[in-house]
């Protein structure tokens, strides 16, 4: 069974979102997603300052088997991408919820947060 | 109509080992157990055990077996010595490939042919359609045989603990028949599809589970792990071995695929000879290249190849080479561009320069 931490929010596209008190959020892919992808070999992430609408493709995660798009779970502006993944994309397989966070963002439309799944809701779609 | 997937005799073992099972060529096959990269590197450094029981087998026997095969295969068949095998292509009249195969000579008038899983029924029907008046019979043995591939530098050491067959003196593309782990009637062949040393073992389906478990038990302490079709694909691509449907197909001839060495024009007649001779003399319209990228993005099947702004071909296979730790692949490019120094591949809008390889990435 895949790991679904209780303190995160999720999308049906297998991304997780950690909401911070200052209105920023951190986004990555779930344990289920990394297991389905297999060995991750490359993560293509946007530069700081880029703006995405809810559902936009913000990057690509690539494994030996396939390349998969990453979808922005909420409208946001990129504050920072995780540079550690350039040299160690396999962190996504090993630490999907911690070291392998992908982007830190400013949430530009907080109303969208209500539509995200909680851990129980995400577990139900797995 | 929902497709019913076939299962190999090792299905229960795959489930026990935690394999990820996927549909492949009509079979439910393990794509990986622990991870493609780890499995790939085990084959290069120690050993891996593949279930390749989905592969097909046909026995060809009769007084005219050798001459019949010489008439339908591109390589020489009559000169194969008993106890050895040869790689060959079987072509259509237009030079396109029906399949690529390994032909084992069991006796003067008896051969066993290993067929690609997805092509096995087509191959057998094709061969039977060409029998004419030849004194030969073609027996479909796809369900009788299981196949294991034990590949890697420690393969011989591991296998030697389970058989008294003379492995040390067995040359590449030679085989012996006998007992492995108590199972009689196994064909042990020094062949493989990985670019690492090793063996392919044809064994009665009923013995497969027992032999596979014995091999894993004997090999685990030395680093042997079960390996899936994902690693098989990245291993064969490093070794630049063609995969049917990618580097060779009904539209890509052996001449285009760089397999001209398997086409023996000295033979007076074989299916496809005239078309292949025209390609060999005049140059084929396109040919297969092997490449690597200095990037992390993998160029996958179908990605377009450009020379400047001109589209000159497409990627046939692509993966990450765990050995080089960079993407590698093959592409079909138009005549005149196969040696070009400035080809690029388009990966999701990024133009990445190709480095054409002149030799496989493993020897």
Contacts between the chains, C-beta under 8 A, distances in Angstrom:
chain1	res1	chain2	res2	distance
A	38	B	20	7.9
A	38	B	32	6.3
A	38	B	35	6.4
A	38	B	36	5.9
A	38	B	230	7.2
A	39	B	35	5.1
A	39	B	36	5.4
A	39	B	37	4.7
A	39	B	38	7.9
A	39	B	320	7.9
A	41	B	296	6.4
A	41	B	298	6.9
A	41	B	320	4.7
A	42	B	296	3.7
A	42	B	297	5.9
A	42	B	298	7.4
A	44	B	297	7.3
A	60	B	348	6.7
A	62	B	296	7.3
A	62	B	297	6.5
A	62	B	298	6.0
A	64	B	36	4.6
A	64	B	37	6.6
A	64	B	230	6.4
A	64	B	234	6.6
A	64	B	298	7.7
A	64	B	319	6.0
A	64	B	320	5.4
A	65	B	31	7.6
A	65	B	36	7.3
A	65	B	230	6.6
A	66	B	300	7.8
A	67	B	297	7.6
A	67	B	298	7.0
A	67	B	300	7.0
A	67	B	348	7.3
A	86	B	296	8.0
A	89	B	296	7.2
A	93	B	35	7.7
